[in-house]
Amino acid sequence: FYFADARGCNVIGVAKKKIGDRILSDQALKCFFSPLPVVLWTLFIVDHRCMTAGQPEDDIVRVRALSTICKEYKRRIGQDRRTYATMLRNKLESQRCLPFDSSIPSQYSADRPPDLYLYSAELEAFEKLGSFRKVAMALKDEGITEEFLLDLGVRKS
């Protein structure tokens, strides 16, 4: 697929090695191509294997996709943000889409939002009750906010 200009490469935020990109430079062809609306890309990526399977090999693409989705979430305000968040929650609440930090080995590197706690959650008082997983700190490093994670269904405490 093509981007209308170089800015589009950064907006999408997926791994270029996996999907690839080209800049449309022939001005005569611009009328045949238009930038992909972010909502359409979001609907595509939330159903993509990298966001549903929870496999370790998809970690880089998953975090980049979540970062891009969160940027779009932060850009929206009011009812528009709530509508976008509801759409995301409905699509992702049953998917292994959020990476987690854990010292216990697992075949998955991501889990469903309702099964995880915020990276800032204080869970030490509950250690004797079982093991609880937190969203990976890598998400914070990528600018993914706790407000966004809560809207996806991650538990506060």
C-alpha positions, -999 to +999 in steps of 0.1 A: +000+000+000+010+036-004+011+067+018+002+101+005+034+116+019+062+108+044+041+119+074+018+089+068+046+065+075+048+077+111+011+079+117+004+043+110+032+031+134+035-005+123+068-023+117+079-014+082+097-047+079+065-066+084+042-046+062+064-022+041+057+012+029+062+034-002+058+071-007+036+081-036+057+106-055+041+108-089+017+137-086-004+125-115-014+094-095-025+112-063-061+114-074-062+075-072-049+073-037-059+089-004-046+085+031-060+056+050-083+069+078-070+060+112-103+044+123-102+020+093-066+011+102-076+007+138-103-018+128-078-037+107-051-039+133-072-049+163-083-080+143-047-087+132-029-117+146-004-094+164-033-081+185-052-113+191-028-142+195-006-130+224+025-146+209+060-133+218+071-129+182+045-102+178+056-081+207+073-052+188+044-048+163+019-051+191+034-023+212+038-001+182+002-006+172-010+001+208+011+032+209-005+045+177-040+036+189-033+054+222-021+085+203-054+086+183-073+081+216-055+110+232-062+132+201-099+127+204-121+146+230-154+142+247-180+119+231-157+112+202-131+097+226-158+077+245-171+062+212-135+053+201-128+038+235-160+017+234-152+004+199-117-006+211-130-022+243-156-042+224-129-055+199-101-061+224-116-072+257-115-109+248-082-107+229-046-113+242-036-078+232-017-063+261+018-073+270+024-081+307+054-083+331+057-116+349+084-138+364+062-169+358+069-186+324+040-186+300+034-195+264+019-161+259+034-127+262+001-108+262-032-112+279-068-099+279-073-064+294-097-076+321-071-101+333-044-075+339-037-047+364-023-013+357+015-010+358+012+013+388-011-010+408+001-018+443-006-055+446+020-066+472-007-069+499-024-096+479+007-118+471-005-146+494-038-148+475-023-158+442-004-143+413-015-112+396-001-098+363+005-062+355+005-045+321+042-043+309+061-012+319+072-010+282+037+004+275+044+033+298+077+039+281+059+041+248+034+068+260+005+045+266-015+061+294-033+045+323-065+063+313-064+045+279-057+011+296-086+016+320-109+023+290-097-010+275-108-027+306-076-031+326-081-033+363-071-005+386-066-026+418 
